[in-house]
Amino acid sequence: MIKTVETENEGLKRAFMLTIPAEDIDARVDQEIKRIAPQVRMPGFRPGKVPPNLIRKMHGEALQQDALNNAVQASVQQLLQEQKLRPAMQPQVALEENYKPGDDAQVTVRLEALPDVPTPNIDDIKLERLTVEVDEGAIDEQLQRLASSNKTFTEAKKGHAATNGDAVVMDFAGSVGGDAFDGGTGTDMQVELGAGQLIAGFEDQLIGTKVGDKREVKVTFPDDYPVENLKGKAANFDVTIKAVKTAGETKLDDEFAKTLGLKDLDQLKGILRDQQEQELNGLTRTHMKRRLLDELAARHSFEVPVSMVDAEFENIMHQLRHEASHEPDPKAALAELESESDEYRKIAERRVRLGLLLSDIGAANGVEVSQREMNQLIGQAAAQYQGKDRDRFIQYVQQEPMAAAQLRAPLYEDKVVDFLFSKADVTDRTATRAELEADLEAEEGHVHGPGCGHDVPEAKASKGKKAAKPKAETAAKPEKPAKGAVEEDKAAKPKPAKPVKDAAAAKPAETAEAKKPTAKKAPAKKAK
């Protein structure tokens, strides 16, 4: 019989010492020997007739290790069930260092339990929904951009000198310090001058060229160029102009629509109108969702697991450190980021609290992700893989609850939010897109922390562009999210390059399984 002693009980933290009798481990070894005996082969014995003592002698160490691991895992699961504990993160399981086969196994188990979330207060929520009409002028602008990106070029008259808007067809050979480099040579490459397809300064030096001209183009690769050995290097390109072409006028008519595979111009306009409507609906939903989560955050305050906050905080900082490293002055951006770490910890705490709250609201009100919906999610995620990799990914998600939970989280959150929208008293107000985007943009510098009064000033921007701050409005996921997990909203935003700081964090599985312990392109092109 396993002996259990509680060694810590402070807040949400729990620790236990488990003593697993040696006879329990030996019994598991015996069971495993019986299981594998029919398959064991040994010279001098018929198949399945090898004596157990010889099997133990041959495979004893491996059998002992497996039995120990299985005994520890089963003991941890039994502990969680008996103590009615729901771990916030994977429990930390450690076997005593001086354990020897034949001894009782002493195992330390440390964890943070999920809190008992107070009954959610979701009555009498009032929300404002900003609605924006489709802008026909914006559709016309989209049509013009489509026409511009689908130009048809024809050979220019003899002697025509290339200018901005023209296309040149060229051969080129590049070198750095007199040495050629991989990808630095190309033939029959067509480039529209002024379109910014190539690194800065390249296209400008081709203006005025004619068919047959040879020109040396001198450029410097940018410091953030994706090819490591070319970053910041000066390069020379020997260019030969083989053709100069001028752009023909693109008429926005039915024929143009047909070149895009559509029936007529009206169908094209309809598609663009639908796209704009979906984008505006996304902005409206994001705005209303933030207001909803602000309201929930204001109504609820309870202790959250430090481990989940730590994991979410690290997720946030990892993302922002990566972005800061690509700033014009990475050192200054990183220093500023670290100086604001307290703000981001508040965001992490809010995310975790909202994640737990949304998970409980969903569970209490029958919100579920159906198996059919889950299959669709798996199929969509698997589409990025091919062949055997795709099959392995599907199998992985089906066998790993944590992976499935990560996939399920965004849809689960959306369904809980939709449920809350359906209960709220929603008032519609017509607004312009500029007003809606300005309201969303205003949220980017705001930290929704505990006791938030919407009065935390935005941190001063560093020189150059500041690293984007994370959202505080949807649920972020800890290292290993699970049942009820919620994650960052991917709805349309006014400035995709600068995400806002609103999110709620993932709730792990009802009972997380304890880990098995062990006993001891051409370089001239602009970077995308």
N, C-alpha and C positions, 0 to 999 in steps of 0.2 A: 504494500500500500504506500502510495506516495505521501510524503510528509510535506506540508506547506506551512511556511512561517512568513507572515507579513513583516517586512523590515522598514517600509516607508509608506506613509499615508498623509501627504501634505497637499492640500488643494486638489489638483487633478493628477498629481504624481503618485504612482504606486510602485512598490518594489517588493519582491517575494524571493525567498530562498526555497527551492524545491529539492527534496532529497528522494532520488529514485533508487529503490532497492536493487542490489546487484542481481538478485534472483529474477527480478522483472526483466532485466536486460538479457540474462542468460536464457530465459524462457523465449524471448524473441529470437535469439540465435537458434535455439532448437527448432522453432517454428520455421525459420528460414531454411534450415538444413532439410527438414522434411519436404519443403516446397521444391527445393532444387534437386533433391536426390534423384528423381527419375531422369534428369537430364545430364547428370554427372557421368563422365567417362573416365575410366582409369584402367591401365593395362593389368590384365589378370582377373578382372571382374566383368561380369555381364552388365550390360546397360541397366542402370537403375538399381544395381545390387551392391554399390560401394558402401561399406559400413559408415555410419554417421561419424564415428571417431576419426576416420581417415579424411572425411570431407571437412571436419572441423580443423584437422591438422593442415590440410592443403589451403583452405580458404578462411581460416579462423580470423585473421586480422581484418580482412574486408568485411566478413560477416559481423564481427564485433562492432566495427565502426558504423555499419548500416543500422544495426540494432540499437546502438546508442543514439544515433541521430533520430531514428524513428521514435524511440522512447521519449526523448526530449521534446520532440515536436508534439507528440500526443499529450504529454504532460502539460505543455503550455496551453494547448487547446482546452484541455480539461480545466485548467486554472481559470481561463477566461470565462468558460461556461459556468463554473461553480461560483465565481465571484461576480458574475453578471457584468463583466467589463467589456467595453467597446473601445479598443485602442484607437487613439487619434492617428498614430503613425505605427510603423512596424515595431513591435516590441524588441527591446535589446536583450538578447539571450546570450549568456556566457557560461561556459562550463569551467569548473574549478581547474586551475592550472596543473595541480599535482594529481589529477585523476589517473588511476591505473586500472586496466581491465581486471574485473573481479571485485572491485570496490563499489560501494554505493556512489552514485553520481550526484554531486551537488551542483545545482544550476541556479544562477541568479537571473531573474526576469525583471526588467525595468520598463515602464511604459507611462504614457500619459493617457488618461481616459477621456473620452468625449464627455462634455458636460451635459447635464440634464437641461436642455433648452426650455426656458419658460414657455408656457402656452402662448403661441404667437398671437399678437394683437393685430388682426387684419381687418377689423370692422371700420366703417366710416372713413375709408381712405379716399381723399379727393385729389384728382389729377387733372391737369390741363393738357389737351392734345393740340399741338400746333399743326395746322394743315396748310399745305402750300400747293397752289395750282400749278399745273404744267406750264412752263414758259415757252411759248411758240418761238420767240426770238432765239432762245437757246437752242431749239431744234434746228433753226436755220443756220446757226453758227456751226452746229455739228455737221450739217450737210456740207457746208463750205470746207470744213476740215477734212471730211471724207473725200471731197473732190480734189483737194490739194494733195492728199496722200495717195490718190489714184491717178496721178498725172500720166499722160501719154507723151513720150518724147519722140521726136523725129529728127533725122539728120539735119544739121544746120547748113546754111548756104556756105559754099566754099569761101574760106578766108574769115569766117565768123569767129570773133574772139569771145571766149567763154566769159560769162558774167554770172552774178548770183541768180539762182533759179534755173540756170542751164545745167545739163548733165554732161560729164566727161567720161569717156571710157579710156582706161589707162592700164599700162603695165608698170609695175614698180618693183624696186629692189632696195631694201633698207639695210643699214649698217649702223652699229654703235662702236665708236672708236675704231672704225675701219673694218670691223668684223661683222659678217652677216649673222643674223640670228633667226631662230626658228619662227616661221610664220611671217617673216619680213618680206617675202617675195610673193607677188601675185600677178596674174594676167587677166586682161579683159574685165577689169573691175569697173562698174559704173557707179558714179557718185554724183549726187545732186549738190551743186555748190551752194553753200549757205544753209544746208539742212542740218549741219552739225553731226554728220555721221562719223567723221574722223576726229582724231584728237585735235585740240585747239591749235589753230594756225595752219593746219595742213591745207584745208580747202581754200583759205584766203590766198595762198601762194599759187593756186592754180587759176585764179582769175586772170583773164587776158590771154590764156593759152589758146593755141590753134592746133588743128590736126597736124601731126608730125613733129610738134614741138617736143623738145627734151628739156626738162627742168630739174634742178636740184632743190628739193624741199627740205628745210631744216626745222625740226621740231624738238620739243622736250616732252618726254612721257611724264604724265602727272604722277605725283607721289603716291596716289592711291590706285595706280594702274594694277590690274589683277595679276600681271606676270612679274614675279618678284625681282628677277634680274634686270628688268627694264624700268623699274620705278625711279623716276627722277632723272633718267639718263637722257642725254642729248643724242639725237639720231639724225642721220642723213638718208634721204630717199631719192634715188634716181628714177624719175618718172618720165614715161613716154606717153604722149597723148595720141590715142588711136582714133578717137571720134569725139566730136562736140555735137550735142543735141539740144534742141530748144523744146520747151514745154508747150504742148498744144492747149487750147482752151477746153476745159471740161465743162460741158453743159449739164446742169442738174435737171435731167428729164427722165422719161421712162427708159430710154436706151441706157442711160448711166446706171439706173437701178438694175437693169437686166445684166450688166457686166458684173454685178455683185450676186447674181443668181436669184434675183427677185422678179416679181411680176411687173411692177411698175413703181413710180415714184411715191405714190400714195402708200404702198405697202412699206417702203423704206421709212417714210415719215412715221408710220404707225409703229414700227419697231423702235425707232428712236424715242417716240413719245412714251411707249411702254417702259423702256429702259429708264427714262427720266422719272417716270412715275414710281417705279420700284425704288430708285435711289432716294427720292423724296420721302417715300414711305419708310425707308430704312432710317433716314435722319429723324423723322417724326418719332419712330419707335424708340430710337436711342435716347432722344430727349425725354420722352415720357418714362422710359425705364429708369433713367437717372433720378428723376423726381420720385419714382416709386421706391427705389432703394434708399434714397435720402430719407424718405418718410419711415421706412422700416428701421433704418439705423437709428433714427431719432426716438423710436418707440421701444427699442430693445437694447438692453445692456446686460451682458453676462460674461463670466470668465471663459476664456478660450485657451486651448492648449498652446503652451509656449512653443512646442516643437513644430506645430503647424504654422504658427506665426513666423518662426525662424525659417522654415522651408519656403514660405511664400515671400518673405523678405529677400532671401537669397535669389529666388527667381527674378524678382523685380530688379535687384542690383546687378545681377548677371546681364540682364537685357540692357540696362542703362549703361553699364560699363562698356559693353560692346559698342553701343551707339556713340558714347563719348570718345572711344578710341578712334573714331572716324571723323572727329571734329577737326577744324583747322588748327586748333591748339589743344591736342588731346590731354596734355598734362594739366592745363588749367581747367578743362572740362571735367576731368576725373577728380581734381581737387574740390571743385565746386560740388560735384555729385556726393562725395564723401561727407562734405560739410552739411549736406541736407539729409543725411541718412536717417535722422530721427523722424523726419517727415514721412519717409518711405516706410518706416516701421509702423507708423500709425496707419498708413494705407494698407499694409499687410494685415494688421490686426482687424481692420474694418472688413477686409475681404474675407478673412477666415470667419468672422462672426456672421456676415451675411450668407456665406456658403452654408454654414450649419443651420442657419435660420431657414433659408430657402429649402434645404433638404427636408427639414422637419415639416414645413408647410406642405410640401409636395406629398410626403408620406402620410400626413394626417388627412389629406384630402383626395387620396386615391390617384395622384398624378403618377403615371407610369410611362415608360418607353416600351412599346410592344416589341415582341420578337421580330415581327415584320419590319418595323422601323429600325431595329438593331441590325437586321440583315442588310438593309439598304445602306446604313452607315458603314458597315464593314465593306460592302461592295464598293462604295464611293472611295473609301480610304485605300482599298486594295488596288484601285485603278491606277495608282502611281507606280505600281510594280508590274513586272512582266514574268511570264512563265512560272518557273518553280519558286521564284521569290514571292510571287503573288500568292501561291498556294501556302507557302510557309507563313506568310503574314496572316492569312485567314486562320490557319491552324493556331498560330500564336495567340490571336485575339480570343479565339474560342476556348483556349485552355487557360489563359491567364486572366483572372477576374479584374486585376488592377488595370490591365490594358483595355479590357472591355469597358471599364468604368470611365477611363479617359475619353474613349470614343463616345460614350453615352452622355457624358457630362453636358456639353453645350445644348443638346436637344432637350435634355431633362430640364435645364435651367429655363430655356425658352417656354417650355410647357408650364412650368410653375409661374413664370411671369405672366403668361397669357391667362392663367387661372386668376391671378391677382388683378389683372386688368378687368376681367369679367365681373369681379366683385366691387371694383372701385366706382366711385361717382365721377365720371369723366365728362369734362366740359370741353367742347371744341372751340378753337379760336383760329381764325384765318390769319396767316402771317406770310411774309415774303421769305424767300429762300435766304436772303441776306440776314434777316432777323433770326431765323432758326439757326443758321451757321454761327452767327455772332454769339448766340446763347450757348451753343455747344462749345465754341472756342473759349468762352469765358470760364468754362469748367476746367480747362486744361491746367491752369495754374493752381487749382484748389485742392487742398488735402482734406479729405473727409475723414477726420480722426474722431476718437472718442470725445464726446461733449462738443462736437462740431457746431459752431455757430455761424459758419460761412464768413468768418472774419480773419482767416489765416491768409496773410498777404503772399502773393507769388514771389518766390525767390528771385533775386535779381539775375538777369541773364548774363552769362559770361561773354567774353569777347567772341564774336562769331556766333554761329548757331548753337543753341543749347541742346543738350541731349533730351530727347523726348521723354516726358514723364508718363508713367503708366496710368491706366485707368483705375479708378476706384469704384467703378460702377457695376462691374459684373464679377463673377466669381473666378478667381484665379485658382490654379490647381497646385497642391503641394507635390512633393517629389513622387508620392505614390497615392494619387487620389483614387477613390472607389465609390461605392454606392452613394448616390446623392451628390456627387461632385458637380460643381458648376464652374464654368470658365469664361474667359473674356469674350465679350460680345464682339462679333465680327461685322456688325451692321455698318452701313455706309457712314463715313465721317467726312466733315468738311475739309480736313487736312490729314490725309492718310499718313503723311510723313511724320506727323506729330500726334501720337495717340494721347488720349486724355487719361486722367488718373482715376477711373472708377471701376471697381471690380469686387466680386465676392469669392470666397475661397472654398476649395473642395472639401467635402466630408468623406472620410475614408470608410472602408467597409464596416459592416456591423461587427464582424469579428475578423480582424486581419490575421492571416496565417503567420505564425512565427517562422522566421528563416531557419532552415536546418543548420544547427550549429556544427562546427567541426571540432573534433577533439584536438586538438591542436591543428580664238579667231585671228585675222591678220592683226598684228600689233598696232597698225595704224588706226584701227577702229576704236571708237570711244568705248570705255568700259561701261557695261550695262549696269 
